[in-house]
Amino acid sequence: MRLAVNPTRMELLRLRRRLEIAVRGHKLLKDKQDEMIRRFLLLAEEAGNLRRETERLLAEVYSRTLMARSQISEAELLGNLLVSAGPARITCSRDIIMNVPVPSCDMAEAGDPFSYSPLSVPGDLDEAVSLLRKTMPLLIQLAQMEKTVRILAGEIERTRRRVNALEYVLIPSLRETVKYIGMKLSELEREGIVRLMKIKEIVRG
């Protein structure tokens, strides 16, 4: 769709500069979109693998806990698990991927997870606690990765809309308008030449 502008040489120069910037911006946004999609796919695959591994470990934790529960009462099991094992601190900051802020989290533990008496619980509970301690950092990492995947997906969608707006709306409109102004100026130039020739004929006559 042609833009509503006056067909002047100044407007033609302005629109040509705007078209050049739009074409350059479209290329940069397209490159950014392609790179974000590449990183998104790699991260989504990595997150999928990590989720499967985390679910496998949690299933093992659940299985070991059930085995321990079959050997002692629920009250004894909960009593041993509720004993404080020291604090765990999660620190979060921000990383930047393609100018997009994404979360970055780390987990630090302190204290002994086996704070209960080893004589009062079956070995399966030790296994469950050990596996759970191994799984917790993976859960933090998984949450971070899946949040990053969602953020990248949203940014890819926004970038795609901008790319499409430039490619299918703005750039074609600018090109059509530049072509129209060029044709209009050529037509005015021809009309001016014809008028000059008629004036010369009149003067000679």
PyMOL commands that set and color helices and strands:
alter all, ss='L'
color gray80, all
select helices_A, chain A and resi 9-69+74-81+118-120+123-204
alter helices_A, ss='H'
color red, helices_A
select strands_A, chain A and resi 88-97+100-109
alter strands_A, ss='S'
color yellow, strands_A
deselect
rebuild
show_as cartoon
